[in-house]
Amino acid sequence: MYDEEKQFANAINHVPEFGPKTLARIRNHFGSYKNAWEAEVREFLRIPQLEKKALFSLEKIKEEKDPEKEYKNLENEGISLILHDELPNMLKETPAPPEVLYVRGQMPKEDLNFLGVVGTRRYSTYGKEACSRIVGDLAGRNFVIVSGLAKGIDSFSHEAAIRHKIKTVAVLGSGISPKVLFPKENKKLADKIVADGGAIISEYPYEMKANINTFPQRNRIIAGLSRAVWIVEAREKSGALITARYALDFNREVLALPGSIFSENAKGTNKLIKEGAAAITSSIDILNVFGIESNDSIPKSYEEFSDIEKKILDGISEPILKDDLMRKLGLSPSEIIPTLSLLEIKGVIKDSGGEIFKVI
């Protein structure tokens, strides 16, 4: 029975030293996780590159865990398991796909447009607004937003997807259990994702806590599931750049939001763009990456703009240099530069050779 194989896969996955590559070697050596569980522990010594200390952990797990009972507990919590042969093809083709994937909710169909969206926890207003607006503008285009449920940009991408009826998948760096779900502040968001028809997924055992090593590993799953990965904001050493590196390794498209040269949050994304990442300033850019034609224009109702945006638009009666505009309106660089960037993303102004002009 296939469910029986899942019982034993879940049990063996609790051995902390067994990562996805080791689990795959174990499965290949024994022919199944059932056979592996029922084998003598000394048989594992014949598997290449297996850490001997893992055998002590395996002995302990075999003493503590009842595979059938553990699996029934997962079913009672509404958790399903996906094994290696059931993984989405995009993820299955990566160098180290998960052997066991825990799922709460419903994984969207593979033929949809999976877009990874990640960024810094220490976001700016510009990054938040750009992420929320551009993700929202993808509504009705069969997109799935894949992110990591972290504070900041990850959360905003999930929330924008939910608001605009776009399916979203959160890949965790912890187990799925509410006791360990990280960050704990996002438990309600996790519930909304599932209620909206999306999924919370993790390769880690149900009640495993996050640690410093789990987040880089989960980033490979975000990249693996996605046809393209959009880095919204990232400092020079941001964890979001790890996802970008995985995306490059997996031959995925890397996208980045351009930002001010004065912003720490833009140093990582601007560098990506210099290295060849596609600059994303509207949803149209993302549609182009996915080969989706669009005749849509970005909404330009005057009422949708903030007071400072309206003030700047009113001040651009003709092409004007940025410094002249600041003096004319009495605004500081910290006020005007992020707002000009947002207005450009909204498609209502352009910067040509240092001169700002309206296009509405």
Beta strands, then each sheet from edge to edge (+ up, - down):
strand 1: 79-83
strand 2: 100-105
strand 3: 113-118
strand 4: 143-147
strand 5: 167-171
strand 6: 199-202
strand 7: 228-231
strand 8: 253-256
strand 9: 278-279
strand 10: 320-321
strand 11: 349-352
strand 12: 355-358
sheet 1: 1+ 2- 6+ 5+ 4+ 3+ 7+ 8+ 9+
sheet 2: 10+ 12- 11+
end
